[in-house]
């Protein structure tokens, strides 16, 4: 797919960000109602939709770090929803690991086949971006990815899909870094999510802190 068609399809990424924005809005409203941090099932349904759409968007836009992160997070979002279901339908830990490896491998193969004559981190338009800026951005993207790995590990131990204090702290740090990075490279699709999420991240940390003091 050439650069012209990638530019034409770029606005479709806003649909993915809509799903991401709705998931934290739903979670935030649910938490405000009971004045404590809760994670409704709808959060994970919207996460799966957002991960899938943003995974496809990132593949089209040839942004390898985002593609890899969203592909893996798609599996982890599904796993959290799976853990909230009946015991008879819960998959094994190793089945999830196999899915993660498969999605990661397919993503790498896709980029190996489609980016032999271009960059693995394409940017919107024709901006010339320093490698150091991309490294800075990858740190933020990795923070966003790591939060779900940490949450997944905790969910497996608790045998249920829930969000913990560490998830919100990592999310907040990752959102700040990603906001700066995506603003610099003028990637408005990926900028929306981190910026709009800063308020619910901070609010959930407030609920967690208040629960500790009561």
C-alpha positions, 0 to 999 in steps of 0.5 A: 500500500503506497503512501497516498492510500495510507494518507486516505485511510488515516482518518479511520483511526479516529473510530478506534480512538472513539472506542478507547475513549468510550471504555474509560468513560464507561469505567469512569462513570461506573466508578463515580457512581459507587465512589470507588474504582470498578471495572465493568465488563463493558470496559473489556468489550470496548477495549477489544474493539479499540485494540482490534481497530487500532491494530489494523490502523497501525498496520496500515500506517506502518507503525511497528511499535503501535501494531505490536502493542495493540496486537498483544493488548488485543489478546490481553483484553480478551483474556480479562473478559475470559477471566470474568466468565464462567469457570468452564469457559476459561482458557489456560494460561499457556493458551494465552501465551500461545496467542500472544506469541502468534500475534507477535510473530504475525506482526513481525512477518507483516512488517518484514514483508511490507517494509523492505524499502521503507521505515518500520515507523512511518509518520503521517505526512512528510515530517522528518523525525529524529530517531531520538524522538522515536526512541522517546515515543517507543518508551511511552508506547512500551509503558502503555503496553507494559501496564496490561502485561502487569495487569494480566499477571495480577489478573491471572493470580487473582483469577479475575479481570480487574485494574489495580493501582500499578495499572493506573500509575503506569498508564499515567506515565505512558499517557504523558510521554505518548502525548508529547511524542504524538504531538511532535510527530503530528499523529492526531489519531494516536494523540487523542487517546493519551490526552483524553485519558489523563483525567480518568487515570488521575481520578482512578488513582484518587479512588485507590488512594481514598480506599486506602485511607478509609 
